[in-house]
Amino acid sequence: MSTAGKPQARRFRSQDWFDNPDHIDMTALYLERFMNYGITAEELRSGRPIIGIAQSGSDISPCNRIHLELAQRVRDGIRDAGGIPMEFPLHPIFENCRRPTAALDRNLAYLGLVEILHGYPIDAVVLTTGCDKTTPAQLMAAATVDIPAIVLSGGPMLDGWMDGELVGSGAAIWKGRRQLSAGLIDNDKFLQIAAASAPSAGHCNTMGTASTMNALAEALGMSLTGCSAIPAPYRERGQIAYETGRRIVAMAHEDVRPSSILTREAFLDAIIVNAAIGGSTNAQPHLMAMARHAGVELHSSDWMEHGYDVPLLLNMQPAGKYLGERFHRAGGVPAVMWELQQAGLLHADRLTVTGQTMAANLAGRESTDREMIRPFAAPLKEKAGFMALQGNLFDFAIMKTSVISPAFRERYLSRPGSEGVFEARAIVFDGSADYHARINDPALNIDDSCMLVMRGAGPVGWPGSAEVVNMQPPDALLKAGILNLPTLGDGRQSGTSDSPSILNASPESAVGGGLALLRTGDIIRVDLNGGQCDMLVDAGELARRAQELPPPVNDSATPWQEIYRASVGQLETGACMELALKYRAVGQTLPRHNH
C-alpha cells in the first residue's frame, strides 16, 4: 500500500520511483518488472530504504569471490533492520590476471557504479571490496554520488605455509622468481610455492595493495571497526557482513553520507596509518583519487609532511615477517590506530560509519601481541613513510622506505660522509617485454653499480600504469647473491614487493616527462636526504635529446583504452578521469523519468 499522507522521518529517493502519486503511470512502470521475481508492490511502496549491494565477487575475480556467499548475510542484516536489499554486479577487477593491467578497470568500474547508484532506486549501498582496486573504485563512486555507503571487506586468505615456513601471497612470487633465476629451484617448485601462498578464499594475506586499501577504508571510517583484517574463511567474516547490512539501514535513515566522513582529516589519518602498517605504494594514487572525487584537498607534500616520520608498527610481510591471520588475532587495524592515537597522531574525533567517532571505535583496542603490533615507542623501524622525490627526471615520485633492507642500505646508502646518497648507471627499458628480452644481455654489463629504469609504464603509456617497476637483477647477479638493484620507473609495483623502488614517476615519459630523455649509461644521482633524483646530464645535451623521437608507445587495443588515455591524469594526482572530477553529490538530484 501507499505511504502517501503518512509521516516519514525522511523521504527516500527510491520513493520517487515507487511511491509517487504525481506520476502514478511512472510508478506502475517502475514497479511492474520488479514484481516478476516475487517481490511485492507493498514492500517497494512501504517507505523502507532500498539498499544496494554492489557485488564485486565473480568467478573471474577470485579474490572477491567470497562475496557471493557473504551477500546473503548482508541481505539478512538489511532485512532484519527493515531495509530491502537489491544486489547488482560490478565490472570485475582482478589484479593478477587482467591484461594489460587491472589499473584500466578502476576508472571503468568507478564509472559503472556511479551510473548505477545515480540512475536506479537505491537509497544506500554496501560496497563489497577485496582485490586492490575494488576498494578505491567503489569509494570514488560513493564519494561522487554521495548517498549513504559502507565498505564490507571480503578479507584476506588464510596464512600460506611451505616447508614449515610462512609464504605470503605475492611476496612468495617475487622471492620465488629470484630463486628460479638463480637456479636454486625448478619450475615445479616455483609453482608449488605460488600455490602454497594462496591456501583459501580471500585476497592477499600480505600487506599488499588489497590488505592496504581495505585497511585504509577502515582507517577513513568507511567500514565497521575491525572489519578489514578478518580472514575470509573465519566465522567473524559472515558475522560482520550481517552487522554491516544492519548498519547501512540505520545510515540510510540517519542520512550519514560519505561527504560527512571522507574529510581531509580522515585522509591525513589514512596516510599515517599506511606508514604504520607498511602499506603499499599503490595507496598513494588511490588515496589521491578518492580524495579528489570527495572534493578534499590532498597534496603531494602531505605524504612527507604527515606520513614520513611515522614509525613502522606492524610486523607483516613484505616489510615484516608475519601474515594476515596473526594481524587479525593481534587486533587488526584498530590496534595499530590505538597506538597512533595514544601518540597523538590521529584526528580521532571525526565521524565514522559506526555513528560514533573514531576515538570511540578505538577505545580498549590495545594489542596484546607485541611481536605483531609493536608499541609506538619500540617500532620495527623509525620514519617508515613514503619518501617523496623530485628532480629533472620527474616532478614527483615515491619510495617505500619501510622495505629498505639492511643489505640494500649497506650497499647503496651507507657511503661514509654521503649516507643516504648514491649514484648509479642507468639501464633503460621501454616496457616489460624489452626488459625480459634484454636483462641478461651481457653487452649491457649490468653490475651492482647500475639502476634499472622502466619507462612507458604510466597511465597513458601502458595504458593504465602497470606493476612492472620491481625488476629483478640479471641471473648472473642473483647467482652471486645480489637480490636487488635500485629500480626506477613511471609505472607502479605490486604492494607485495619488497623492492625499495622509485615509483609512480610523474609526469610519465609518454607525456614528455624527464624519463623520456634518459639514456642507458647516464648517471642518476639519488639523494634521500634532500628528496632529489636527477640524471647528471647537462642542459645542452637534454635540449638536443628533446628534438629526437620520443620513446615508443603501444597503440590502444580497445575503445576503452583510447577513452582512458584521453581522459586520465598522472599518478601523482591519482590517475583520475579528469573530466569526472567536477561531478559531486550527483545522487542528491533525482534523474529525469525515462518515459
Stockholm file with secondary structure:
# STOCKHOLM 1.0

chainA/1-595         MSTAGKPQARRFRSQDWFDNPDHIDMTALYLERFMNYGITAEELRSGRPIIGIAQSGSDISPCNRIHLELAQRVRDGIRDAGGIPMEFPLHPIFENCRRPTAALDRNLAYLGLVEILHGYPIDAVVLTTGCDKTTPAQLMAAATVDIPAIVLSGGPMLDGWMDGELVGSGAAIWKGRRQLSAGLIDNDKFLQIAAASAPSAGHCNTMGTASTMNALAEALGMSLTGCSAIPAPYRERGQIAYETGRRIVAMAHEDVRPSSILTREAFLDAIIVNAAIGGSTNAQPHLMAMARHAGVELHSSDWMEHGYDVPLLLNMQPAGKYLGERFHRAGGVPAVMWELQQAGLLHADRLTVTGQTMAANLAGRESTDREMIRPFAAPLKEKAGFMALQGNLFDFAIMKTSVISPAFRERYLSRPGSEGVFEARAIVFDGSADYHARINDPALNIDDSCMLVMRGAGPVGWPGSAEVVNMQPPDALLKAGILNLPTLGDGRQSGTSDSPSILNASPESAVGGGLALLRTGDIIRVDLNGGQCDMLVDAGELARRAQELPPPVNDSATPWQEIYRASVGQLETGACMELALKYRAVGQTLPRHNH
#=GR chainA/1-595 SS CCCTTSCCSSCCTTHHHHSCGGGHHHHHHHHHHHGGGTCCHHHHTSSCCEEEEEECCBTTBGGGTTHHHHHHHHHHHHHHTTCEEEEEECCCCCTTTCSSCTHHHHHHHHHHHHHHHHHSSCSEEEEEECSTTHHHHHHHHHHHHCSCEEEEECCBCCCEEETTEEECTTHHHHHHHHHHHTTSSCHHHHHHHHHHTCCSSSBCSSSSHHHHHHHHHHHHTCBCTTCTTSCTTSHHHHHHHHHHHHHHHHHHHHTCCGGGTCCHHHHHHHHHHHHHTTCCTTHHHHHHHHHHHTTCCCCTTHIIIIITTCCBCBCBTTTSSBCHHHHHHTTHHHHHHHHHHHTTCSCTTSBCTTSSBHHHHHTTCCCSCTTTBCCTTSCSBSSCSEEEEBSSSCSEEEEEGGGCCHHHHHHHSCCTTCTTEEEEEEEEEESHHHHHHHTTCGGGCCCTTEEEEEESCSTTTTTSCCBCCCCCCCHHHHHTTCCCCCEEESSBCCTTCCCCCEEEEESCGGGTCGGGGCCTTCEEEEETTTTEEEECCCHHHHHHHHTSCCCCCCCCCSHHHHHHHHHBCCGGGTSCBGGGTTCCCGGGSCCCCCC
#=GC SS_cons         CCCTTSCCSSCCTTHHHHSCGGGHHHHHHHHHHHGGGTCCHHHHTSSCCEEEEEECCBTTBGGGTTHHHHHHHHHHHHHHTTCEEEEEECCCCCTTTCSSCTHHHHHHHHHHHHHHHHHSSCSEEEEEECSTTHHHHHHHHHHHHCSCEEEEECCBCCCEEETTEEECTTHHHHHHHHHHHTTSSCHHHHHHHHHHTCCSSSBCSSSSHHHHHHHHHHHHTCBCTTCTTSCTTSHHHHHHHHHHHHHHHHHHHHTCCGGGTCCHHHHHHHHHHHHHTTCCTTHHHHHHHHHHHTTCCCCTTHIIIIITTCCBCBCBTTTSSBCHHHHHHTTHHHHHHHHHHHTTCSCTTSBCTTSSBHHHHHTTCCCSCTTTBCCTTSCSBSSCSEEEEBSSSCSEEEEEGGGCCHHHHHHHSCCTTCTTEEEEEEEEEESHHHHHHHTTCGGGCCCTTEEEEEESCSTTTTTSCCBCCCCCCCHHHHHTTCCCCCEEESSBCCTTCCCCCEEEEESCGGGTCGGGGCCTTCEEEEETTTTEEEECCCHHHHHHHHTSCCCCCCCCCSHHHHHHHHHBCCGGGTSCBGGGTTCCCGGGSCCCCCC
//
